[in-house]
Amino acid sequence: MNFKFVLFVNFLSLVLGNVDWSEDEHPEKWFANARDHLEKMLHRKPNKNLAKNTILFLGDGMGITTITAGRILKGQLKGNNGEEEITNMESMDNVALSKTYGIDSQTTDSAATATAYLTGVKTRVGMIGLSGQAKIRECSPELENYKVKSILKWAKEAGKSVGIVTTTRITHATPAGTYAHTSYRN
């Protein structure tokens, strides 16, 4: 058994103690949860204001499983089983999923993912800001024809100010997806 896993399980048992999840056995709990959630959604007033600013939070590697793990931990730290918890991100009025697969791979890398997410165009693994017409690791004058615009470029063309904040180097594949055009991420 993995040592880190054993430490995590021991940590959870200390935090959670003996949790009684017996109310989970009763259908009434689940019907009440569903009814409360539906009522909240049905009485929500739509936001029809024009946004002054937009902030994109791009979590590299943050898929459904990572969000689920965070939700479960948040709930367990409160003494619940975890799945019934809602994260702050999930409670926002507008939440969406994005399919970021590449044209040559279902499980892609940060370069192709950033290109898909930030430009709306699928590309090949390892390439940033270029359409799939480009060939990996090929540097030629033709690459100019395969450049795709990111949402930051669109915003700039619309007269908006743009910026990038990152916890990694600015040339890393994910932040580079906002401005770069290269046939090989490295």
Protein Blocks (a to p, Z undefined) as FASTA:
>chain_A
ZZklmmmmmmmmmmnmpadfklmmpmklmmmmmmmmmmmmmmpccdfbdcfbdcddddeh
iafklmmmmmmmmmmmnopaolmpccfklmpmbdcdddfbdfkbfbdcfklmmmmmmnop
acdehiahiafkbcghiacfklmmmpccdfklmmmmnopacddddfbdfkbmklmmmmpc
cfbfZZ
